Amino acid sequence: MNFTVRDIPHASQRYPTVGDWIASRGHLRHVLVSNTGHDDYNFLVALHEQIEAWLCLKRGITQECVDAFDQAFEAARPDGNTDEPGDAPDAPYRREHRFAESIERLVAHELGVDWAAYEAALAALE
């Protein structure tokens, strides 16, 4: 196992997202997190992406499949909509995304992070 986790400027993401994972030959290689300016927020996004990616790859859901869904979701996103692509009922990685969010919420609580403020900060990047 050898992958990197980095925060990057939001504008440097491959498409409109605050967290991204990149795999190569079925193995997680990179997790990229939009820098929110808040270490706990960056950590939570990175944690979510690692869990989601690991589960997807273990279950045969490829990065290409997730990317294609996310990019189509973003292209069709109505103005003002802040839904997560992974929450969509037809997301091929919905189960993995929602499990990762469950862990993310637990850790946020332990860190004393206000979930509403966290979500607002992430939405503000878009």
C-alpha positions as CSV (number, residue, x, y, z in Angstrom):
1,M,0.0,0.0,0.0
2,N,1.5,3.3,-1.1
3,F,-0.7,6.3,-1.7
4,T,-0.4,10.0,-1.1
5,V,-2.8,12.4,0.5
6,R,-2.4,16.1,-0.4
7,D,-4.3,19.3,-0.1
8,I,-4.4,21.4,-3.2
9,P,-6.0,24.7,-4.3
10,H,-9.7,24.0,-5.1
11,A,-9.2,25.3,-8.6
12,S,-6.7,22.5,-9.2
13,Q,-9.3,19.7,-8.8
14,R,-9.9,17.7,-11.9
15,Y,-13.6,18.6,-11.8
16,P,-15.9,20.4,-9.3
17,T,-15.3,18.4,-6.2
18,V,-13.7,19.0,-2.8
19,G,-12.3,15.5,-2.6
20,D,-10.9,13.2,-5.3
21,W,-9.2,9.9,-5.4
22,I,-7.1,8.5,-8.2
23,A,-6.4,4.8,-8.7
24,S,-4.0,3.0,-11.0
25,R,-4.3,-0.7,-11.9
26,G,-7.0,-1.1,-9.2
27,H,-4.9,0.4,-6.5
28,L,-5.4,3.7,-4.7
29,R,-2.6,6.1,-5.6
30,H,-3.7,9.6,-4.7
31,V,-6.2,11.4,-2.5
32,L,-6.6,15.1,-3.4
33,V,-8.4,17.5,-1.0
34,S,-9.4,21.1,-1.7
35,N,-7.6,23.2,0.9
36,T,-10.3,24.7,3.1
37,G,-7.8,26.6,5.3
38,H,-9.0,24.4,8.2
39,D,-6.9,21.3,9.1
40,D,-9.8,19.4,10.6
41,Y,-12.0,19.9,7.5
42,N,-9.2,18.9,5.2
43,F,-8.6,15.8,7.3
44,L,-12.3,14.8,7.3
45,V,-12.5,15.1,3.5
46,A,-9.3,13.1,3.1
47,L,-10.7,10.4,5.5
48,H,-13.9,10.2,3.5
49,E,-12.1,9.8,0.2
50,Q,-9.8,7.1,1.5
51,I,-12.7,5.0,2.9
52,E,-14.8,5.5,-0.2
53,A,-12.0,4.7,-2.6
54,W,-10.8,1.7,-0.7
55,L,-14.3,0.2,-0.6
56,C,-15.0,1.0,-4.2
57,L,-11.8,-0.6,-5.4
58,K,-12.4,-3.7,-3.2
59,R,-15.8,-4.1,-4.7
60,G,-14.8,-3.6,-8.3
61,I,-16.1,-0.1,-8.7
62,T,-13.5,1.7,-10.8
63,Q,-12.3,5.2,-10.6
64,E,-13.4,5.6,-14.2
65,C,-16.9,4.6,-13.3
66,V,-17.0,7.0,-10.4
67,D,-15.5,9.8,-12.4
68,A,-18.0,9.4,-15.3
69,F,-20.9,9.4,-12.9
70,D,-19.6,12.5,-10.9
71,Q,-18.8,14.4,-14.1
72,A,-22.3,13.7,-15.6
73,F,-23.9,14.7,-12.3
74,E,-22.0,17.9,-12.1
75,A,-22.8,18.8,-15.8
76,A,-26.5,18.4,-15.1
77,R,-26.5,20.1,-11.6
78,P,-29.2,22.7,-11.3
79,D,-28.1,26.1,-9.9
80,G,-28.1,26.2,-6.2
81,N,-28.1,22.4,-5.8
82,T,-25.5,21.3,-3.3
83,D,-26.3,17.5,-3.3
84,E,-23.3,15.1,-3.2
85,P,-23.2,13.0,-6.4
86,G,-22.6,9.9,-4.2
87,D,-26.0,10.4,-2.5
88,A,-27.9,10.1,-5.8
89,P,-30.0,6.9,-5.8
90,D,-28.4,5.8,-9.1
91,A,-24.8,6.5,-8.0
92,P,-22.8,3.3,-8.6
93,Y,-20.9,4.0,-5.4
94,R,-23.7,5.2,-3.2
95,R,-23.2,2.5,-0.5
96,E,-19.5,3.2,-0.3
97,H,-20.0,7.0,-0.2
98,R,-22.7,6.8,2.5
99,F,-20.6,4.5,4.6
100,A,-17.6,6.9,4.3
101,E,-19.8,9.8,5.3
102,S,-21.0,7.9,8.4
103,I,-17.4,7.5,9.5
104,E,-16.6,11.1,8.6
105,R,-19.5,12.3,10.8
106,L,-18.3,10.2,13.7
107,V,-14.8,11.6,13.5
108,A,-16.2,15.1,13.0
109,H,-18.1,14.7,16.3
110,E,-15.0,13.5,18.1
111,L,-13.0,16.5,16.8
112,G,-15.8,18.9,17.9
113,V,-16.5,20.0,14.3
114,D,-19.9,21.5,13.7
115,W,-21.3,19.5,10.8
116,A,-23.4,22.4,9.4
117,A,-20.4,24.8,9.5
118,Y,-18.2,22.1,7.9
119,E,-20.7,21.5,5.0
120,A,-21.1,25.3,4.5
121,A,-17.4,25.7,4.3
122,L,-17.2,23.0,1.6
123,A,-20.1,24.4,-0.3
124,A,-18.5,27.8,-0.3
125,L,-15.6,26.5,-2.3
126,E,-17.8,25.7,-5.2
